[in-house]
Amino acid sequence: MMLYPAMNKLNAYIPNRYMLVNVVARRARQLAAAAEQTGEHLKEKPVTMALHEVAEGKMDANKIDTQINED
Protein backbone atom coordinates (compact mmCIF):
# COMPACT_ATOMS: atom_id res chain seq x y z
CA MET A 1 0.00 0.00 0.00
CA MET A 2 1.35 3.39 -0.99
CA LEU A 3 0.87 6.33 1.34
CA TYR A 4 0.72 9.84 -0.03
CA PRO A 5 2.32 12.01 1.01
CA ALA A 6 5.18 9.67 1.84
CA MET A 7 6.18 9.38 5.47
CA ASN A 8 9.80 10.34 4.76
CA LYS A 9 8.62 13.59 3.15
CA LEU A 10 6.45 14.37 6.19
CA ASN A 11 9.30 13.49 8.56
CA ALA A 12 11.52 16.02 6.79
CA TYR A 13 9.38 18.77 8.33
CA ILE A 14 8.31 17.08 11.57
CA PRO A 15 10.80 14.34 12.52
CA ASN A 16 8.81 12.86 15.41
CA ARG A 17 5.84 10.80 14.17
CA TYR A 18 3.86 11.43 17.37
CA MET A 19 4.30 15.18 17.01
CA LEU A 20 3.29 14.82 13.35
CA VAL A 21 0.00 13.20 14.36
CA ASN A 22 -0.60 15.95 16.90
CA VAL A 23 0.13 18.76 14.43
CA VAL A 24 -2.02 17.21 11.68
CA ALA A 25 -4.92 16.63 14.07
CA ARG A 26 -4.80 20.19 15.39
CA ARG A 27 -4.63 21.67 11.90
CA ALA A 28 -7.45 19.43 10.68
CA ARG A 29 -9.65 20.66 13.54
CA GLN A 30 -8.82 24.27 12.61
CA LEU A 31 -9.72 23.66 8.96
CA ALA A 32 -12.98 21.91 9.86
CA ALA A 33 -14.00 24.65 12.29
CA ALA A 34 -13.25 27.39 9.75
CA ALA A 35 -15.26 25.60 7.06
CA GLU A 36 -18.17 25.12 9.44
CA GLN A 37 -18.19 28.79 10.43
CA THR A 38 -18.22 29.98 6.82
CA GLY A 39 -20.51 27.23 5.56
CA GLU A 40 -17.89 26.22 3.02
CA HIS A 41 -17.97 22.69 1.60
CA LEU A 42 -14.54 21.05 1.74
CA LYS A 43 -13.48 19.09 -1.34
CA GLU A 44 -11.07 16.96 0.70
CA LYS A 45 -11.17 15.73 4.26
CA PRO A 46 -9.51 18.11 6.74
CA VAL A 47 -6.89 15.51 7.70
CA THR A 48 -5.89 15.09 4.06
CA MET A 49 -5.61 18.85 3.65
CA ALA A 50 -3.48 19.11 6.80
CA LEU A 51 -1.17 16.31 5.61
CA HIS A 52 -0.65 18.10 2.30
CA GLU A 53 0.17 21.35 4.13
CA VAL A 54 2.87 19.57 6.14
CA ALA A 55 4.26 17.84 3.02
CA GLU A 56 4.47 21.20 1.22
CA GLY A 57 6.27 22.79 4.19
CA LYS A 58 3.39 25.18 4.93
CA MET A 59 2.80 23.75 8.42
CA ASP A 60 5.10 22.54 11.17
CA ALA A 61 5.01 22.21 14.95
CA ASN A 62 6.10 25.82 15.55
CA LYS A 63 3.51 27.28 13.19
CA ILE A 64 0.63 25.31 14.69
CA ASP A 65 1.62 26.38 18.23
CA THR A 66 1.77 30.02 17.11
CA GLN A 67 -1.67 29.79 15.49
CA ILE A 68 -3.22 28.19 18.57
CA ASN A 69 -1.73 30.82 20.89
CA GLU A 70 -3.14 33.61 18.69
CA ASP A 71 -6.66 32.16 18.90
N, C-alpha and C positions, 0 to 999 in steps of 0.2 A: 504494500500500500504506500502510495506516495503522498507526502504531506506538503501542502503549499500554504504559506511560505515554508521553506525548509528550516528545520530546527537550527542548523549551523548559521543560517543567515540571521535568525532571530537572536541567537546567542552572541552574535557580533555586537549587538546593541545592549542587550541585557544578559550578562553571562550566567547568572544564577536562574535556573529553570523555575524555582519557586517564586522568585521575585517577578519573573516574566508572567507567570500565571496571575499574580496579584495585580501587576500593572495593566494587563489586558482586561481583567475583570473590572477594575476600576474605570478604565476608559470606556468599556462597553456599557457600563451603567450610565456614564455621563452622556454617551451618544443616544442611548435609549430614552433617557430623561429629556434631553433636548428635543428629540423628535416628538415625544409625547406632548411637550409643552406647545410646540408649534403646529402640531397636527400633521406633521410631515410623514409620508410613508417611506420607510427605508427599503431600498432595493436589495440590500444584503443584510444579514444578521449583524447586530452590533459587535459580536465577538469577532466575526470575520473582518469587519471594518477596522477594529482595534488591532488585530494581528497584522493587517496590511500596513497600518500606520507605523507599527514597530519595525516591520521589515524594510520600510522605506526610510527609516531613520527620523521620522516625524515625532515619535513618542519614545521616551525612555523613563526610567525611574525618577530622575530629577524633575522632568517636565510634569509628570503626573502629580508629584508631591506639590509642586508650585501651583498647579491648577486647583488642587483640592484646598490648599491654604488660602487661595484668593476667594473661593466660594464661601 
